Amino acid sequence: MDNATAAALLLAERMRVQELLGQSSDAALDDRAGANEPGDMSDPATSLTLEEQEDAVKASLRLRLLTIERAEQRLRDGTYGRSVRSGLAIPDERLEADPAAELTVEEAQEI
């Protein structure tokens, strides 16, 4: 895969994840504001469970951003498209599906 295509795929993925992270943060604020309204007699445990789920989603999205940043660094270093474990080439089809892929499919299945 050429660098321009890789850079475009990584940028699109970064924008997608940042948008999801923004939506998640907005939803969490709305949920917390609604839970504090007077007259709401719902179970407070439900609110805590939702907050925990939202926090987990946000943590996962932040980890995805870090993965994208590492892929962008590999692109700058000239090692993009190679497994970080073995150095084997990662097929273009895999990189198109997941531009931040760090391992070949076989290596990822071993985890």
C-alpha positions in Angstrom: 0.0 0.0 0.0 1.4 3.4 -0.9 1.9 6.0 1.8 -0.7 8.4 0.5 -3.4 5.8 0.7 -2.3 4.7 4.1 -2.2 8.2 5.4 -5.8 8.8 4.0 -7.1 5.7 5.6 -5.5 6.5 9.0 -6.9 10.1 8.9 -10.4 8.8 8.1 -10.1 6.3 11.0 -8.8 9.0 13.4 -11.7 11.3 12.5 -14.2 8.4 12.9 -12.9 7.5 16.4 -12.7 11.1 17.5 -16.3 11.7 16.4 -17.4 8.6 18.3 -15.4 9.8 21.4 -17.1 13.2 21.1 -20.6 11.6 20.8 -19.8 9.3 23.8 -18.8 12.3 25.9 -21.9 14.3 24.9 -24.2 11.3 25.7 -22.5 10.9 29.1 -23.1 14.5 30.0 -26.7 14.3 29.0 -27.2 11.1 31.0 -25.6 12.6 34.1 -27.6 15.8 33.8 -30.9 13.9 33.4 -30.1 11.7 36.4 -29.8 14.7 38.6 -33.2 16.2 37.7 -35.7 16.3 40.5 -38.5 13.8 40.6 -36.4 11.0 39.0 -37.1 8.0 41.1 -35.1 5.5 39.0 -32.7 3.0 40.5 -29.4 4.8 41.1 -27.5 1.5 40.3 -28.8 1.8 36.7 -27.2 5.2 36.4 -23.9 3.9 37.7 -24.0 0.9 35.4 -24.5 3.2 32.4 -21.7 5.5 33.5 -19.4 2.5 33.8 -20.3 1.3 30.3 -19.8 4.7 28.9 -16.4 5.0 30.6 -15.4 1.6 29.2 -16.5 2.7 25.7 -14.5 6.0 26.1 -11.4 4.0 27.3 -11.7 1.7 24.3 -11.9 4.6 21.9 -8.9 6.3 23.6 -6.9 3.0 23.2 -7.9 3.0 19.5 -6.6 6.5 19.1 -3.2 5.4 20.6 -3.2 2.5 18.1 -3.8 4.9 15.2 -1.0 7.2 16.5 1.4 4.3 16.6 0.4 3.4 13.0 1.0 7.1 11.9 4.4 6.9 13.5 5.2 3.7 11.7 4.2 5.4 8.5 6.6 8.3 9.2 9.3 5.7 10.1 8.8 3.7 6.9 7.7 0.6 8.7 4.0 0.9 8.1 2.4 -2.3 6.7 4.8 -4.6 8.5 4.0 -6.6 11.7 5.4 -5.0 14.8 6.1 -8.6 16.1 7.7 -10.4 13.1 8.3 -7.8 10.5 6.2 -9.7 8.0 4.2 -7.8 5.5 0.6 -7.2 6.5 -1.6 -7.7 3.4 -3.2 -4.5 1.9 -6.7 -6.1 2.4 -6.1 -6.2 6.1 -4.8 -2.6 6.2 -7.8 -1.5 4.2 -10.1 -3.1 6.8 -8.0 -1.9 9.7 -5.5 0.8 8.8 -3.9 0.6 12.2 -3.3 -3.1 12.2 -0.1 -4.0 14.0 0.0 -7.7 13.3 -0.8 -10.2 10.5 -4.1 -12.0 10.8 -2.3 -15.2 11.9 -0.4 -13.3 14.7 -3.5 -11.6 15.9 -5.3 -14.9 16.2 -2.5 -16.2 18.5 -3.3 -13.6 21.1 
